[in-house]
Amino acid sequence: MPESEPMTDSKALDDRQHEPTARLSGTLGSVAIVFMVVAAAAPLTIIGGVAPIGFLLGNGAGFPSLYVIAAIVLVFFAVGLSAMSRYIPRPGAFFTYIGNGLSRGWGLGAAFLAIVTYLGVQLAVFAFIGAIVQSTLLSLGGPDVVWWAWSLVAVAIVGLLGFRRIGLSSKVLAVLLVAEVGIILLLDIAIIAQGGAAGLSLEPFTPQAIFSGNLGVGLMFAVAGFVGFEATAIFRDEARDPARTIPRATYTAVIGIGIFYALSTWAIVMAWGVDDIVAVAGADPEGLLFATTDRYLGPVAGVAVQVLLVTSLLACVISFHNVVARYFHALGSAGALPGSLGRRHGSHGSPHIASISQTALVVVILAVMILLGLDPVLEIFTWLSGSTTLGALILMALTCIAVIVFFRRTRVDRRPWQTFIAPLLGMVGLAGILVVVIANLPTLVGGSVAVAMVIGAVIVACLLAGLVVAGILRTKRPAAYEKLTESIAP
């Protein structure tokens, strides 16, 4: 099946290429979309970078259980999201769901917050890629090239892929994702086959382990590993059968991520022992995965993990680039941002103007950070990564509320589990986690209260900007205001 509409002549091609509000098209299936969103979760980065911190600052050996808890909460969230997706014909994820459930102003504010949140993820990852490549080359005896040079190379690669058809990005992500998931599963199998350090047990999943240490901080780090899975809805126009593909991809992504993280972090606990994992992680958190791989798969595999960590980060930022480009496209099509962002490329079917604009924005912000002399890991990566969890949690909690309000108001679906009970449970769970994240936000951003306050101010500003812009559109451009969100009956 072709991935785009057939072109009859060059004039038709030119017309489509310059159509300001062209909708995207494609034939992405559930598997391709799952690759997109799971790649955004960056499995190898989570296992190698976030999990050791979860062991150390969270609830120690009980940390693997928190991925199960987080997955359960997010499944409740996914139930409501999937139920409402039947009545949302436009892509836009949080933007359109919150807009239809609460108001166009809240929806636009959510879109602005999502863009800022996901741009922050990209900047954090680009900086981290540069630092990792620089240190890896030095360790292998290579040249000492400044970190930001490698970051800009990564920006160029991602920008090129984002300009082209989404199918190309999904194929690249599939290859990178299979490689990084494959090496982690091999490590899991080796640890299990060798019986770990002191035999295998399910102790990390016992109540005693779960409630040990700092449960709140551990849960905060666990939820961070799921950020981006909800973006399945943003690919609605490019899905083969949106009514089935999007819900199926959403459930597959959140359940698959939860099982994979729980299994792999449990295996790492077994690799060093329940009693020793915290001490080992504390001695060298950044090197925990490499040391585990060397111990159970050998030094060659350890080098492979270092290389795959870079590709994992690259896969992550490719996925988030595609998501933000589609937010720009949706907002451009709706008239909330310049209409040129809503254009679709005639040959590739991609939101090419949105992609180019996003790449330029990333380069400018990254250049400012470089000129300020910020450290790529201790400052750029740490600060921006910390704010991601907070932004994503606020968006998901608002979406749960929007789902409940939407179905209470429209009555288009009267199933209590899908339209009220599950979204309510998801909202309660997310609200609890959100309270924990806010309380520990300074820890997430390197211990800086000032940076935490700036992040909070930016989040509030995004939501207020959405309300203000929506109000202006309602007064001066009512037609554009009406287009901000659209819903249809089943």
WOBELKA-V530081 format. One record per backbone hydrogen bond with DSSP energy under -1.0 kcal/mol. NH is the residue of the N-H (numbers start at 1). CO is the residue of the C=O. Records with the same first field share a line. If there is no record, write none. Layout:
NH = CO ; CO
This chain:
13 = 9
14 = 10
15 = 11
16 = 12
17 = 13
18 = 14
28 = 238
33 = 29
34 = 30
35 = 31
36 = 32
37 = 33
38 = 34
39 = 35
40 = 36
41 = 37
42 = 39
46 = 42
47 = 43
48 = 44
49 = 45
50 = 45
51 = 46
54 = 50
55 = 51
56 = 52
57 = 53
58 = 54
62 = 59
63 = 60
65 = 62
66 = 63
69 = 65
70 = 66
71 = 67
72 = 68
73 = 69
74 = 70
75 = 71
76 = 72
77 = 73
78 = 74
79 = 75
80 = 76
81 = 77
82 = 78
83 = 79
84 = 80
85 = 81
87 = 84
95 = 92
97 = 93
98 = 94
99 = 95
100 = 96
101 = 97
102 = 98
107 = 103
108 = 104
109 = 105
110 = 106
111 = 107
112 = 108
113 = 109
114 = 110
115 = 111
116 = 112
117 = 113
118 = 114
119 = 115
120 = 116
121 = 117
122 = 118
123 = 119
124 = 120
125 = 121
126 = 122
127 = 123
128 = 124
129 = 125
130 = 126
131 = 127
132 = 128
133 = 129
134 = 130
135 = 131
136 = 132
137 = 133
138 = 134
139 = 135
140 = 136
141 = 138
142 = 137
145 = 143
149 = 146
151 = 147
152 = 148
153 = 149
154 = 150
155 = 151
156 = 152
157 = 153
158 = 154
159 = 155
160 = 156
161 = 157
162 = 158
163 = 159
164 = 160
168 = 165
169 = 165
170 = 166
171 = 167
172 = 168
173 = 169
174 = 170
175 = 171
176 = 172
177 = 173
178 = 174
179 = 175
180 = 176
181 = 177
182 = 178
183 = 179
184 = 180
185 = 181
186 = 182
187 = 183
188 = 184
189 = 185
190 = 186
191 = 187
192 = 188
193 = 189
194 = 190
196 = 191
197 = 270
199 = 195
205 = 202
206 = 203
210 = 206
211 = 207
212 = 209
214 = 58
218 = 214
219 = 215
220 = 216
221 = 217
222 = 218
223 = 219
224 = 220
225 = 222
226 = 223
229 = 226
231 = 228
232 = 229
233 = 230
234 = 231
235 = 232
236 = 233
239 = 236
240 = 28
244 = 241
245 = 241
246 = 242
248 = 244
249 = 245
250 = 246
251 = 247
252 = 248
253 = 249
254 = 250
255 = 251
256 = 252
257 = 253
258 = 254
259 = 255
260 = 256
261 = 257
262 = 258
263 = 259
264 = 260
265 = 261
266 = 262
267 = 263
268 = 264
269 = 265
270 = 266
271 = 267
272 = 268
273 = 269
277 = 273
280 = 276
281 = 277
282 = 278
283 = 279
284 = 280
291 = 287
292 = 288
293 = 289
294 = 290
295 = 291
296 = 292
297 = 293
298 = 293
302 = 298
303 = 299
304 = 300
305 = 301
306 = 302
307 = 303
308 = 304
309 = 305
310 = 306
311 = 307
312 = 308
313 = 309
314 = 310
315 = 311
316 = 312
317 = 313
318 = 314
319 = 315
320 = 316
321 = 317
322 = 318
323 = 319
324 = 320
325 = 321
326 = 322
327 = 323
328 = 324
329 = 325
330 = 326
331 = 327
332 = 328
333 = 329
334 = 330
336 = 331
337 = 331
341 = 338
342 = 339
343 = 340
345 = 350
349 = 345
352 = 350
355 = 351
356 = 352
357 = 353
358 = 354
359 = 355
360 = 356
361 = 357
362 = 358
363 = 359
364 = 360
365 = 361
366 = 362
367 = 363
368 = 364
369 = 365
370 = 366
371 = 367
372 = 368
373 = 370
374 = 369
379 = 375
380 = 375
381 = 376
382 = 377
383 = 379
384 = 380
385 = 381
386 = 382
387 = 383
391 = 387
392 = 388
393 = 389
394 = 390
395 = 391
396 = 392
397 = 393
398 = 394
399 = 395
400 = 396
401 = 397
402 = 398
403 = 399
404 = 400
405 = 401
406 = 402
407 = 403
408 = 404
409 = 405
410 = 406
411 = 407
419 = 415
420 = 416
421 = 416
422 = 417
424 = 420
425 = 421
426 = 422
427 = 423
428 = 424
429 = 425
430 = 426
431 = 427
432 = 428
433 = 429
434 = 430
435 = 431
436 = 432
437 = 433
438 = 434
439 = 435
440 = 436
441 = 438
444 = 440
445 = 441
446 = 443
447 = 442
452 = 448
453 = 449
454 = 450
455 = 451
456 = 452
457 = 453
458 = 454
459 = 455
460 = 456
461 = 457
462 = 458
463 = 459
464 = 460
465 = 461
466 = 462
467 = 463
468 = 464
469 = 465
470 = 466
471 = 467
472 = 468
473 = 469
474 = 470
475 = 471
476 = 472
477 = 473
481 = 477
482 = 478
483 = 479
484 = 481
488 = 87
